[in-house]
Amino acid sequence: LEIDGPSQIVASARLVASDDGEEVHRIVLPVITSDTVLHSNSTAHLQGWGRDTASGLATDFALINLSTVTASCEIDVFSSNGTELTSTVLLPLQPLSHLHFEDALALLGFDKIDLVRASVSCNQDFYIYSMRYNQQSGKLAFQIPSGTGASTLGIGTPVAPGGGCAEVPTTSVCFERSGIFFTPNPGDPVRRLVFNPPSGSYSKLVLTIKVRNGGWFPSKMNGTHNIFWLVRNAKNRDMFGFVNVRGPNTNDLFIRHGFNLPQGQKPRLSSGFQHPEGVRYTYKYTFDTAQRIVDLTVTNDNGTALLNLRGTPNVNAINLGSGDNITMDIGFPLGVNPNEPPTYNWDYEDLVIEVAP
């Protein structure tokens, strides 16, 4: 069941068991919202799985593809001491599909085990939950994704009221990631985000992101350090913008953009610019086909503009057909291109992407 309506409508779900018309048990069911959706390329965990054939204990597992395109998901299962119990399970999911696995630990070959954790990642937006129940007594409890130590409640940088998609006109399509949503590290150097606006012709895309320089890569400090790569359908040929900064002895910021062009023919904008280590700047990038403007403005936390670069798009509209998406990559993998070092320990936060008609 999907509910689409004004924000004044609030919804919860429950399963009620009754005996001769009298409620005897109530269970709260998972509710998926824009706040609880698990975003593409993130990892979520479900704890507390168990199975015991003697006592009737079992655990079901459910996986939902919330995207309108096919998803690919990876599932790993661990014991309470962190030992991986199986090799990684790869599952394809049809668009907007829901897979339900009854007695999931039996499918993995276990008769008696408890305190099992599942780790799940998909390349499209998704959701997971599990049900731990007793086949003899009928008692049932739902399990929703666990929290992690990545939470910064109470100790992170406060986010000002409003902002984000709340300030974007309702006529636009908007996507956001609040707070620090990615900090590259050797085990996770690149984050890919895929956004799926409704098909149609759009006039403007505006991207805003805050980036804190966590340190230039030691062996290539003057190399190209990535702010973002934004394209249509993960193809370099159709590029909204590719923004990078370079460190000491170069101190440069440059942009590539352009549709239906090989990389060497894309317009390039550049300026001598330094993004100091440990400092956070806000990058606002506008690709406006109606006003014929490509614009990047960099500001500090006081709102002072430090840099403005302008160019001209080479298309008259942003056309997105059925199945088309907007793909965003952040960071570079180590060793693929010696001139593109990773941005380990950089913080990327408060991303907002507006696509306007």
Helices and strands as residue ranges (DSSP letters): E 14-19, E 22-28, E 43-52, E 57-65, E 71-78, E 89-93, E 98-101, H 104-107, E 112-122, E 126-134, E 140-143, G 164-167, E 173-182, E 191-195, E 200-202, E 204-212, G 218-220, E 224-232, E 235-246, E 252-258, G 263-265, E 268-272, E 280-288, E 293-299, E 305-311, E 318-320, E 326-330, E 347-356
